[in-house]
């Protein structure tokens, strides 16, 4: 497993750091609500990923690979949710992106739910766990134990990615002093979320 771990950790961390809707949420939440709130809200994402890893480990993700209709339903729902978030950000008042002092607070539960549904609404995430993690499994060793360790490592690296994006968002939030800067940031995030939704909607089920 030593060679597998040496390959897994950098490859996995690169995957965790890739820009995506969840990392964008952490960036945005930190700029609007602060580092602690953004990191705590990301627990919704980790919960969704934990469920996906369990699905992949149990083999249930094969149903998603085999069923074009199931994949289509999940991706349409996920894309629709991203579009809805993008519209909410685009229309939000610029004051909503002020620094954490005096900014309108959104409940931690609301932000956590957003993180969860954005992660759960991407069927390709389950397929990533199905295709990515098994590459580092030694068939001559207990598979369940290896999958558990790899899954825990993935979640730990994902949390580090959350911290990275949240810290970036925190420093970015300090630069958003004027209403115009806050409005541009708001709409930039909305455009990126909308693009992610469009990309998900146009994605195809892997063969």
C-alpha positions, 0 to 999 in steps of 0.5 A: 500500500505504500506505493499506492498511497504515494500515488493516491495522496497527490492525485486525490488532493489535486482532485479535491483542489479542482475548482468546482461548485462546492469549493466556490461555495466555500469561497463565497461563504467565507467572504460573506460569513467568515472562516469558521462558518464556511468550514462548518458549513462544508460538513454538508459536503463531507456528509454527502461524499461519505454517503457516496463513498459508501455507495461506491464501496457497496457496489450500488454505484453500478446502478448509476452507471447502468441506468441512463435515466437515473443519471439524467434525473440526478444531473437535471436536479443537480443542475437545476439547483445550481441554477437556482443558487446562481439566480439567488446570488445574482439578485442578492443585494450588494450589502449582503457581501459585506465583511462579516461585521454587520453583514446579514447572517445566513443560518449555518443550517442553510449553508450546510444544506446548500453544501450537501445538495450541491455535492449530492446533486452531482452524479459524476461525484459517485462515478469518481469514487467508483472509478478513482478509489478502486484504482488504489485497492490491492485485491489481495488485501481486505477490500473493505478496510482499504476502501474505508482508509482511502475514503477517510483520506479523501475526506481529510484532503477534502477538508483541507481543500475547504480550508484553502478555499475558505481562507482565500475567500476570507482574504478576498472578503476583506477587499470587498469594501465598496458596493460595486466590488461586492456586486461584481463578486456576487455576480461573478460567483453566480456566473461560475455557479451557472456555468457549473450547472450548465456543464453538469447539464451537458455532461454525459454518462461515462461509458 
